[in-house]
């Protein structure tokens, strides 16, 4: 059940600005990705030239629209998912630790929760990268009158991806499983490199056509 996503924008901002540590950067990063997906969906709809368009181009646009809508839904769910993952970490840290058995149980719970808290933003980062790819397509091929919208979609999708990877990194710090850390750390670097390249290309296109 969505909780944060059921709030008004005003109430969400008030919750975010409160002293509570969650929602935090992970939820905001997922929301940024969802907003980017929603905005690029609008551009895709506005780019359908109707009966005069090439049939293959229209099919490509339909495919991109369907994918961006699916990403919007998944990233929207991730807004609450990130807060839930953080709360599981906090619950594990609050477990009793008086006896050796309790300490061992608590340690296992903390490690499991931290791995889940690192996995979640990594998935959000992958999805933000997909939004960024679609935004790039819309910058290149979309309705020229919506070019600025496609650019904003790219900008916030990139911000959501980088923010998500920040959250992967901070959760990896407390994880003892070295193979897990190596695997997620390696994917984090790959995602960051690919996104930086795509975003640089988009910025160059926008500079020639808008700025």
Buried (B, 14 or more C-beta within 10 A) or exposed (E): EEEBBEBEEEEBEEBBEEEEEBBBBBBBBBBBBBBBBBBBBBBBBBBBEEEEEEEEEBEBBEEBBEBBBBBBEBBBBBBBBBBBBBBBBEEBBEBEBEEEEEEEBBBEBBBEBBBBBBBBBBBBBBBBBBBBBBBBBBBEBBBEEBBBBBBBBBBBBBBBBBBBBBBBBBBBEBBEEEEBBEEBBEBBEEBBEBBEEBBEBBBEBBEEEEE
